[in-house]
């Protein structure tokens, strides 16, 4: 067969009319979503107390002193568990697109190298502070994990890579640790008292600290791994 007898793609067969129709349909769908969101926003009351009163009334049994942490890890902990699962699935999707390069990057400039040596240890300290402070003030696992992830990106920019001995199951264990510990605590609570993530009052603080510590580590490593996975096409 000659070159002119190649199969014609479907879009070329249907012509520009189908393409214009698809664009019009997409625009209508987007407009429908926009109008729905706008109507929902306009229907909200000007001032609403929400569940502030209910949360305040239950703070004594939450195990922490900050209402946001109490809601995220205790009262609606399953939401946070699902958010961590989504982050893990995002990393799996990125890593499945292309192999990740472990080759060191070119030597960084003097400014980046010195700033990384200065800021990376401080960022680890800040992450630990945010994790511990989250029990009584603004902070917690996600804030600490974000700082850890930023420290990891800085290290990656300087050409640092994990030793080969840590790229296998130790790295996978650290990435899945947050979801695994959170799920394990949820299963334990369901088995002990029949309610999902219903912490006993006397152990609530310790269990929340355990969950948040594992979550912060996993979130930080996942964010750094997402950055590393953002360079597809390179092979080891």
Short mmCIF file of the C-alpha atoms (twelve columns), coordinates in Angstrom:
data_MODEL
# 
_entry.id   MODEL 
# 
loop_
_atom_site.group_PDB 
_atom_site.id 
_atom_site.type_symbol 
_atom_site.label_atom_id 
_atom_site.label_alt_id 
_atom_site.label_comp_id 
_atom_site.label_asym_id 
_atom_site.label_seq_id 
_atom_site.Cartn_x 
_atom_site.Cartn_y 
_atom_site.Cartn_z 
_atom_site.pdbx_PDB_model_num 
ATOM 1   C CA . UNK A 1   0.000   0.000  0.000  1 
ATOM 2   C CA . UNK A 2   1.206   3.490  -0.734 1 
ATOM 3   C CA . UNK A 3   1.600   6.244  1.754  1 
ATOM 4   C CA . UNK A 4   -1.614  7.856  0.532  1 
ATOM 5   C CA . UNK A 5   -3.657  4.790  1.503  1 
ATOM 6   C CA . UNK A 6   -3.044  5.125  5.247  1 
ATOM 7   C CA . UNK A 7   -6.104  4.850  7.523  1 
ATOM 8   C CA . UNK A 8   -7.769  8.188  8.089  1 
ATOM 9   C CA . UNK A 9   -8.225  9.127  11.762 1 
ATOM 10  C CA . UNK A 10  -11.779 9.429  12.995 1 
ATOM 11  C CA . UNK A 11  -11.463 13.161 13.634 1 
ATOM 12  C CA . UNK A 12  -10.367 13.700 10.020 1 
ATOM 13  C CA . UNK A 13  -13.257 11.571 8.765  1 
ATOM 14  C CA . UNK A 14  -15.884 13.490 10.688 1 
ATOM 15  C CA . UNK A 15  -14.449 16.853 9.717  1 
ATOM 16  C CA . UNK A 16  -14.418 20.121 11.568 1 
ATOM 17  C CA . UNK A 17  -18.141 19.957 12.271 1 
ATOM 18  C CA . UNK A 18  -17.711 17.215 14.863 1 
ATOM 19  C CA . UNK A 19  -14.817 19.086 16.437 1 
ATOM 20  C CA . UNK A 20  -16.912 22.248 16.731 1 
ATOM 21  C CA . UNK A 21  -19.776 20.234 18.175 1 
ATOM 22  C CA . UNK A 22  -17.511 18.669 20.793 1 
ATOM 23  C CA . UNK A 23  -16.201 22.061 21.802 1 
ATOM 24  C CA . UNK A 24  -19.723 23.430 22.061 1 
ATOM 25  C CA . UNK A 25  -20.805 20.477 24.203 1 
ATOM 26  C CA . UNK A 26  -17.784 20.915 26.480 1 
ATOM 27  C CA . UNK A 27  -18.504 24.637 26.807 1 
ATOM 28  C CA . UNK A 28  -22.130 23.917 27.738 1 
ATOM 29  C CA . UNK A 29  -21.084 21.370 30.358 1 
ATOM 30  C CA . UNK A 30  -18.588 23.798 31.878 1 
ATOM 31  C CA . UNK A 31  -21.170 26.570 31.867 1 
ATOM 32  C CA . UNK A 32  -23.665 24.279 33.607 1 
ATOM 33  C CA . UNK A 33  -21.152 23.472 36.325 1 
ATOM 34  C CA . UNK A 34  -20.303 27.159 36.720 1 
ATOM 35  C CA . UNK A 35  -23.959 28.178 37.014 1 
ATOM 36  C CA . UNK A 36  -24.599 25.417 39.547 1 
ATOM 37  C CA . UNK A 37  -21.664 26.480 41.700 1 
ATOM 38  C CA . UNK A 38  -22.677 30.131 41.454 1 
ATOM 39  C CA . UNK A 39  -26.266 29.361 42.523 1 
ATOM 40  C CA . UNK A 40  -25.007 27.244 45.425 1 
ATOM 41  C CA . UNK A 41  -22.708 30.046 46.539 1 
ATOM 42  C CA . UNK A 42  -25.407 32.699 46.279 1 
ATOM 43  C CA . UNK A 43  -27.834 30.550 48.283 1 
ATOM 44  C CA . UNK A 44  -25.534 30.392 51.293 1 
ATOM 45  C CA . UNK A 45  -26.652 32.456 54.300 1 
ATOM 46  C CA . UNK A 46  -24.736 35.648 54.966 1 
ATOM 47  C CA . UNK A 47  -23.686 34.475 58.412 1 
ATOM 48  C CA . UNK A 48  -23.725 30.934 59.745 1 
ATOM 49  C CA . UNK A 49  -22.322 29.434 62.912 1 
ATOM 50  C CA . UNK A 50  -21.863 26.043 61.288 1 
ATOM 51  C CA . UNK A 51  -20.912 23.309 63.735 1 
ATOM 52  C CA . UNK A 52  -18.738 25.504 65.939 1 
ATOM 53  C CA . UNK A 53  -20.946 24.963 68.968 1 
ATOM 54  C CA . UNK A 54  -21.001 21.181 68.571 1 
ATOM 55  C CA . UNK A 55  -17.235 21.042 68.115 1 
ATOM 56  C CA . UNK A 56  -16.619 23.221 71.163 1 
ATOM 57  C CA . UNK A 57  -18.883 21.039 73.260 1 
ATOM 58  C CA . UNK A 58  -16.922 17.903 72.334 1 
ATOM 59  C CA . UNK A 59  -13.394 19.305 72.692 1 
ATOM 60  C CA . UNK A 60  -12.897 17.699 76.112 1 
ATOM 61  C CA . UNK A 61  -12.983 14.225 74.605 1 
ATOM 62  C CA . UNK A 62  -11.070 15.049 71.425 1 
ATOM 63  C CA . UNK A 63  -7.576  14.545 72.876 1 
ATOM 64  C CA . UNK A 64  -6.289  17.858 71.484 1 
ATOM 65  C CA . UNK A 65  -6.794  21.531 72.235 1 
ATOM 66  C CA . UNK A 66  -7.255  22.902 68.710 1 
ATOM 67  C CA . UNK A 67  -10.665 22.549 67.021 1 
ATOM 68  C CA . UNK A 68  -9.266  22.139 63.493 1 
ATOM 69  C CA . UNK A 69  -7.060  19.233 64.543 1 
ATOM 70  C CA . UNK A 70  -9.958  17.727 66.474 1 
ATOM 71  C CA . UNK A 71  -12.185 17.847 63.407 1 
ATOM 72  C CA . UNK A 72  -9.585  16.619 60.907 1 
ATOM 73  C CA . UNK A 73  -8.160  13.724 62.902 1 
ATOM 74  C CA . UNK A 74  -10.948 12.830 65.332 1 
ATOM 75  C CA . UNK A 75  -14.492 13.959 64.558 1 
ATOM 76  C CA . UNK A 76  -14.166 13.609 60.764 1 
ATOM 77  C CA . UNK A 77  -11.000 11.570 60.563 1 
ATOM 78  C CA . UNK A 78  -12.298 9.495  57.664 1 
ATOM 79  C CA . UNK A 79  -12.179 12.616 55.458 1 
ATOM 80  C CA . UNK A 80  -8.481  13.048 56.203 1 
ATOM 81  C CA . UNK A 81  -7.860  9.344  55.638 1 
ATOM 82  C CA . UNK A 82  -9.463  9.576  52.187 1 
ATOM 83  C CA . UNK A 83  -7.438  12.711 51.371 1 
ATOM 84  C CA . UNK A 84  -4.228  10.847 52.169 1 
ATOM 85  C CA . UNK A 85  -5.386  7.940  50.019 1 
ATOM 86  C CA . UNK A 86  -6.006  10.346 47.115 1 
ATOM 87  C CA . UNK A 87  -2.489  11.771 47.514 1 
ATOM 88  C CA . UNK A 88  -1.059  8.254  47.454 1 
ATOM 89  C CA . UNK A 89  -3.049  7.395  44.329 1 
ATOM 90  C CA . UNK A 90  -1.774  10.583 42.673 1 
ATOM 91  C CA . UNK A 91  1.808   9.475  43.294 1 
ATOM 92  C CA . UNK A 92  1.071   6.001  41.929 1 
ATOM 93  C CA . UNK A 93  -0.388  7.603  38.807 1 
ATOM 94  C CA . UNK A 94  2.627   9.850  38.287 1 
ATOM 95  C CA . UNK A 95  5.105   7.022  38.839 1 
ATOM 96  C CA . UNK A 96  3.242   4.809  36.373 1 
ATOM 97  C CA . UNK A 97  3.628   7.303  33.524 1 
ATOM 98  C CA . UNK A 98  7.387   7.001  33.071 1 
ATOM 99  C CA . UNK A 99  10.488  5.730  34.880 1 
ATOM 100 C CA . UNK A 100 12.047  8.047  37.418 1 
ATOM 101 C CA . UNK A 101 15.641  9.084  37.017 1 
ATOM 102 C CA . UNK A 102 17.972  8.602  39.970 1 
ATOM 103 C CA . UNK A 103 20.933  10.113 38.163 1 
ATOM 104 C CA . UNK A 104 22.396  13.124 39.972 1 
ATOM 105 C CA . UNK A 105 21.738  16.498 38.424 1 
ATOM 106 C CA . UNK A 106 24.570  18.833 37.440 1 
ATOM 107 C CA . UNK A 107 26.340  20.431 40.370 1 
ATOM 108 C CA . UNK A 108 24.231  23.294 41.796 1 
ATOM 109 C CA . UNK A 109 25.436  26.823 42.054 1 
ATOM 110 C CA . UNK A 110 27.138  28.037 45.191 1 
ATOM 111 C CA . UNK A 111 24.085  30.013 46.327 1 
ATOM 112 C CA . UNK A 112 21.658  27.089 46.049 1 
ATOM 113 C CA . UNK A 113 24.117  24.711 47.669 1 
ATOM 114 C CA . UNK A 114 24.746  26.959 50.659 1 
ATOM 115 C CA . UNK A 115 21.075  27.847 51.105 1 
ATOM 116 C CA . UNK A 116 20.102  24.183 51.050 1 
ATOM 117 C CA . UNK A 117 22.729  23.283 53.635 1 
ATOM 118 C CA . UNK A 118 21.429  26.109 55.818 1 
ATOM 119 C CA . UNK A 119 17.680  25.756 55.348 1 
ATOM 120 C CA . UNK A 120 17.152  21.988 55.088 1 
ATOM 121 C CA . UNK A 121 17.982  21.298 58.773 1 
ATOM 122 C CA . UNK A 122 15.910  24.317 59.831 1 
ATOM 123 C CA . UNK A 123 12.977  23.084 57.761 1 
ATOM 124 C CA . UNK A 124 13.147  19.703 59.488 1 
ATOM 125 C CA . UNK A 125 13.045  21.519 62.828 1 
ATOM 126 C CA . UNK A 126 10.097  23.666 61.713 1 
ATOM 127 C CA . UNK A 127 8.247   20.569 60.502 1 
ATOM 128 C CA . UNK A 128 8.697   18.905 63.872 1 
ATOM 129 C CA . UNK A 129 7.479   22.046 65.644 1 
ATOM 130 C CA . UNK A 130 4.390   22.322 63.422 1 
ATOM 131 C CA . UNK A 131 3.575   18.672 64.027 1 
ATOM 132 C CA . UNK A 132 3.833   18.997 67.800 1 
ATOM 133 C CA . UNK A 133 2.159   22.409 67.938 1 
ATOM 134 C CA . UNK A 134 -0.832  21.198 65.930 1 
ATOM 135 C CA . UNK A 135 -2.394  19.695 69.043 1 
ATOM 136 C CA . UNK A 136 -3.037  23.129 70.565 1 
ATOM 137 C CA . UNK A 137 -2.581  25.695 67.766 1 
ATOM 138 C CA . UNK A 138 -2.396  26.068 64.009 1 
ATOM 139 C CA . UNK A 139 -0.266  23.286 62.562 1 
ATOM 140 C CA . UNK A 140 -0.468  19.535 62.209 1 
ATOM 141 C CA . UNK A 141 0.418   16.741 59.828 1 
ATOM 142 C CA . UNK A 142 -0.320  18.452 56.520 1 
ATOM 143 C CA . UNK A 143 1.563   21.621 57.399 1 
ATOM 144 C CA . UNK A 144 4.532   19.620 58.675 1 
ATOM 145 C CA . UNK A 145 4.395   17.353 55.620 1 
ATOM 146 C CA . UNK A 146 4.383   20.349 53.287 1 
ATOM 147 C CA . UNK A 147 7.531   21.726 54.932 1 
ATOM 148 C CA . UNK A 148 9.191   18.298 54.750 1 
ATOM 149 C CA . UNK A 149 8.256   18.050 51.084 1 
ATOM 150 C CA . UNK A 150 9.757   21.483 50.393 1 
ATOM 151 C CA . UNK A 151 12.972  20.419 52.134 1 
ATOM 152 C CA . UNK A 152 13.045  17.300 49.988 1 
ATOM 153 C CA . UNK A 153 12.619  19.337 46.802 1 
ATOM 154 C CA . UNK A 154 15.508  21.591 47.829 1 
ATOM 155 C CA . UNK A 155 17.711  18.549 48.345 1 
ATOM 156 C CA . UNK A 156 16.675  17.125 44.974 1 
ATOM 157 C CA . UNK A 157 17.528  20.423 43.285 1 
ATOM 158 C CA . UNK A 158 21.080  20.137 44.585 1 
ATOM 159 C CA . UNK A 159 21.431  16.704 42.947 1 
ATOM 160 C CA . UNK A 160 20.924  14.652 46.091 1 
ATOM 161 C CA . UNK A 161 19.341  11.232 45.617 1 
ATOM 162 C CA . UNK A 162 18.397  8.455  48.007 1 
ATOM 163 C CA . UNK A 163 20.985  5.697  48.438 1 
ATOM 164 C CA . UNK A 164 20.157  2.628  46.391 1 
ATOM 165 C CA . UNK A 165 19.500  0.639  49.569 1 
ATOM 166 C CA . UNK A 166 16.569  2.926  50.430 1 
ATOM 167 C CA . UNK A 167 14.863  3.068  47.023 1 
ATOM 168 C CA . UNK A 168 13.043  -0.244 47.338 1 
ATOM 169 C CA . UNK A 169 10.747  -1.367 50.117 1 
ATOM 170 C CA . UNK A 170 11.983  1.207  52.693 1 
ATOM 171 C CA . UNK A 171 10.824  4.067  50.458 1 
ATOM 172 C CA . UNK A 172 7.517   2.358  49.672 1 
ATOM 173 C CA . UNK A 173 6.983   1.692  53.366 1 
ATOM 174 C CA . UNK A 174 7.577   5.346  54.252 1 
ATOM 175 C CA . UNK A 175 5.209   6.528  51.502 1 
ATOM 176 C CA . UNK A 176 2.378   4.218  52.585 1 
ATOM 177 C CA . UNK A 177 3.037   4.558  56.319 1 
ATOM 178 C CA . UNK A 178 0.510   7.351  56.860 1 
ATOM 179 C CA . UNK A 179 -2.379  5.544  55.178 1 
ATOM 180 C CA . UNK A 180 -1.359  2.240  56.791 1 
ATOM 181 C CA . UNK A 181 -1.188  3.632  60.343 1 
ATOM 182 C CA . UNK A 182 -4.395  5.638  59.903 1 
ATOM 183 C CA . UNK A 183 -6.208  2.575  58.519 1 
ATOM 184 C CA . UNK A 184 -4.773  0.389  61.272 1 
ATOM 185 C CA . UNK A 185 -6.009  2.747  63.988 1 
ATOM 186 C CA . UNK A 186 -9.419  2.925  62.296 1 
ATOM 187 C CA . UNK A 187 -9.619  -0.875 62.167 1 
ATOM 188 C CA . UNK A 188 -8.533  -1.140 65.807 1 
ATOM 189 C CA . UNK A 189 -11.183 1.352  66.926 1 
ATOM 190 C CA . UNK A 190 -13.855 -0.444 64.918 1 
ATOM 191 C CA . UNK A 191 -12.887 -3.759 66.503 1 
ATOM 192 C CA . UNK A 192 -12.687 -2.394 70.054 1 
ATOM 193 C CA . UNK A 193 -15.780 -0.192 70.253 1 
ATOM 194 C CA . UNK A 194 -17.640 -0.769 66.994 1 
ATOM 195 C CA . UNK A 195 -17.181 2.804  65.707 1 
ATOM 196 C CA . UNK A 196 -14.797 3.979  62.995 1 
ATOM 197 C CA . UNK A 197 -12.047 6.277  64.346 1 
ATOM 198 C CA . UNK A 198 -13.841 6.790  67.665 1 
ATOM 199 C CA . UNK A 199 -10.877 7.219  69.985 1 
ATOM 200 C CA . UNK A 200 -11.132 6.409  73.694 1 
ATOM 201 C CA . UNK A 201 -10.867 9.669  75.646 1 
ATOM 202 C CA . UNK A 202 -7.895  8.472  77.699 1 
ATOM 203 C CA . UNK A 203 -5.895  7.483  74.597 1 
ATOM 204 C CA . UNK A 204 -7.141  10.034 72.060 1 
ATOM 205 C CA . UNK A 205 -4.133  12.366 72.346 1 
ATOM 206 C CA . UNK A 206 -1.553  9.596  71.919 1 
ATOM 207 C CA . UNK A 207 -3.410  8.018  68.989 1 
ATOM 208 C CA . UNK A 208 -3.755  11.372 67.222 1 
ATOM 209 C CA . UNK A 209 -0.036  12.068 67.685 1 
ATOM 210 C CA . UNK A 210 0.776   8.619  66.252 1 
ATOM 211 C CA . UNK A 211 -1.465  9.151  63.234 1 
ATOM 212 C CA . UNK A 212 -0.196  12.675 62.578 1 
ATOM 213 C CA . UNK A 213 3.479   11.663 62.884 1 
ATOM 214 C CA . UNK A 214 3.079   8.877  60.328 1 
ATOM 215 C CA . UNK A 215 0.967   11.132 58.085 1 
ATOM 216 C CA . UNK A 216 3.493   14.004 58.144 1 
ATOM 217 C CA . UNK A 217 6.339   11.692 57.138 1 
ATOM 218 C CA . UNK A 218 4.339   10.117 54.316 1 
ATOM 219 C CA . UNK A 219 3.037   13.451 53.033 1 
ATOM 220 C CA . UNK A 220 6.527   14.978 52.949 1 
ATOM 221 C CA . UNK A 221 8.071   12.039 51.108 1 
ATOM 222 C CA . UNK A 222 5.100   11.825 48.725 1 
ATOM 223 C CA . UNK A 223 5.361   15.508 47.773 1 
ATOM 224 C CA . UNK A 224 9.097   15.189 47.138 1 
ATOM 225 C CA . UNK A 225 8.499   12.012 45.127 1 
ATOM 226 C CA . UNK A 226 5.856   13.794 43.054 1 
ATOM 227 C CA . UNK A 227 8.452   16.418 42.150 1 
ATOM 228 C CA . UNK A 228 10.962  13.731 41.240 1 
ATOM 229 C CA . UNK A 229 8.323   12.030 39.139 1 
ATOM 230 C CA . UNK A 230 7.768   15.236 37.231 1 
ATOM 231 C CA . UNK A 231 10.737  14.531 34.941 1 
ATOM 232 C CA . UNK A 232 9.447   11.708 32.706 1 
ATOM 233 C CA . UNK A 233 11.434  10.212 29.881 1 
ATOM 234 C CA . UNK A 234 14.716  9.803  31.715 1 
ATOM 235 C CA . UNK A 235 16.038  6.399  32.538 1 
ATOM 236 C CA . UNK A 236 18.375  5.292  35.256 1 
# 
